[in-house]
């Protein structure tokens, strides 16, 4: 789910992977056995009910981004993660990144870190294999830094049916 709101001087983006209806169905799936086991296994019933409550409360959290006044602010979906505010001039492009791209970038960063610490290349048996993953179809918009550095994720991971092109275009226009 992706919501894009443009105003005169700002761009507000709200995105979340989980759909509220899907979260309600999953919570009901957890609550049904909790209700059935409430008399025989109260500890299990309590654990399932707590899991359903946590799923509803934390599962539907959204990533919120705001681009205004030459700054980009991103509040991640993680409950206690700090918001990130950086100058927009430090980024050169807005791109669509897949889970496979992020995994490959992370593996390359780990290999570079190993080479810097050890003074030798990462052994082949220690290097992660480039195999397809289960969630490789998920995508997100990231801002690529002008120099070296980690890209800044502006959206949550989204399924292919969500159209990311209008947001990518709007961010690219603000970067230019």
Secondary structure by P-SEA (a helix, b strand, c coil): cbbbbbcccbbbbbbbcccaaaaaaaaaaaaaaaaaaccccaaaaaaaaaaaaaaaacccbbbbbbbcccbbbbbcccccbbbbbbbcccccbbbbbcaaaaaaaaaaaaaaaaaaaacccccccccccccccccccbbbbbbbbccbbbbbbccccccccccaaaaaaaaaaaac
